Amino acid sequence: MAYFQRRMDGIERGGKIAADVFCVLLLGVMALGCLGVLPGIITSVLVVLGVLTIDYFTADPDDTVAGVVR
């Protein structure tokens, strides 16, 4: 699935980017506060990669072929 769907306009794309940046910053600050500097950075990177992986494999209504696993 593409990060932006075809039917999204500029405002929706900007809002999606802003929400993602806010979530990454919030998770990073919480990880740094709870785990320390190095483990917090490592944990933040792993969480962001996990969320992007889930977002990539989630089906999109705009996809032409349904039920295909990548």
C-alpha positions in Angstrom: 0.0 0.0 0.0 1.3 3.4 -0.8 1.8 5.9 2.0 -0.7 8.3 0.4 -3.8 7.0 -1.3 -4.8 8.3 -4.7 -8.0 9.9 -3.4 -6.2 12.0 -0.7 -5.9 15.7 -1.4 -3.1 18.0 -0.2 -4.8 18.9 3.2 -5.2 15.2 4.1 -1.6 14.4 3.1 -0.3 17.3 5.3 -2.5 16.1 8.2 -1.2 12.6 7.9 2.4 13.7 7.9 1.7 16.1 10.9 0.0 13.3 12.9 2.8 10.8 12.1 5.5 13.3 13.2 3.6 14.1 16.4 3.2 10.4 17.2 6.9 9.7 16.6 8.0 12.7 18.8 5.6 11.6 21.6 6.8 8.0 21.5 10.4 9.1 21.4 10.1 11.4 24.4 8.3 8.7 26.4 10.9 6.1 25.4 13.8 8.4 26.3 12.2 9.3 29.6 11.5 5.7 30.6 14.5 3.8 29.1 17.3 6.3 28.8 19.1 7.7 25.7 20.4 4.7 23.8 17.6 2.2 24.6 15.0 4.9 24.0 16.4 5.7 20.6 16.6 2.0 19.6 13.1 1.4 20.9 11.7 4.4 19.0 13.3 3.3 15.7 11.9 -0.3 16.1 8.4 1.0 16.9 8.4 3.3 13.9 9.6 0.6 11.6 6.9 -1.8 13.0 4.2 0.7 12.3 5.4 1.5 8.8 5.6 -2.3 8.1 2.0 -2.8 9.3 0.9 0.2 7.2 2.6 -1.2 4.1 0.9 -4.6 4.4 -2.6 -3.3 5.3 -5.1 -3.6 2.5 -6.2 -0.4 0.8 -9.7 0.1 -0.7 -8.0 1.6 -3.8 -6.0 -1.6 -4.5 -7.3 -3.3 -7.7 -6.5 -6.8 -6.5 -8.0 -8.0 -3.2 -6.7 -10.8 -1.1 -3.1 -10.8 -2.5 -0.4 -11.1 0.1 2.9 -9.3 -0.8 
